[in-house]
């Protein structure tokens, strides 16, 4: 990775506009008025420093640093950096903590997703043909496969953690890339629990002590929901106008996850709204290889083969 400083892109003295944020990061873009040439190319992922009253908390500081190092270690990995379906880290810069002038925080300089996240792209008012959705599904499957081959668990697979980029190929309008690796895990030698994740997308065993293989299989479970949602044009499988209020819908989702047959029937009923029989059949098969209570019943390789084969037939 080549050194990449703010001054290299003329950001010194320029204004930044907030694009989005998470628990530990805020993402900014250069002001379009001042830096039109760069506006569409870069984002700056900046750490949210602990508040002044939290500055002396070792646990909060360690949590921030751990998240940063996991993100950096993943994106700088030799076999991950150049993968088409994982967001590209372009370089690093540094900024001073506003509450502690002696402390510096890294700023990740990354390629900008021209279409935002998959959650942004897939909206009720939009509709993309099956081939386009198959490309998106295969993209995130291949990205996850690349991580798993390096014994890296992403830890929080969901549409909001997949970035979408315009693609000049007319037959493939978008490229999807996995992002957000602050909850990743590497080469675990002793049983561990998941450090992060988002309800209701994480696997039923997320609280259990798991070896590396078990941790990777939790990603496959979460992948199943993401793939199903792409087929369903972004539809949420649990939260809808008829869902219970408050957090009751999360408890309902957890109950569904405790029984494969109940979950299959639930998703099959929702899949009836898909336009074609081919889409409904594909949705069912994806679920059979992913959203399964027993980890050994999940199979990322079979999912990849299924999507690649379906896409090949569809493109003929």
Order of alpha helices (4+ residues) and beta strands (2+ residues): beta-beta-alpha-beta-alpha-beta-beta-alpha-alpha-beta-beta-beta-beta-alpha-alpha-alpha-alpha-alpha
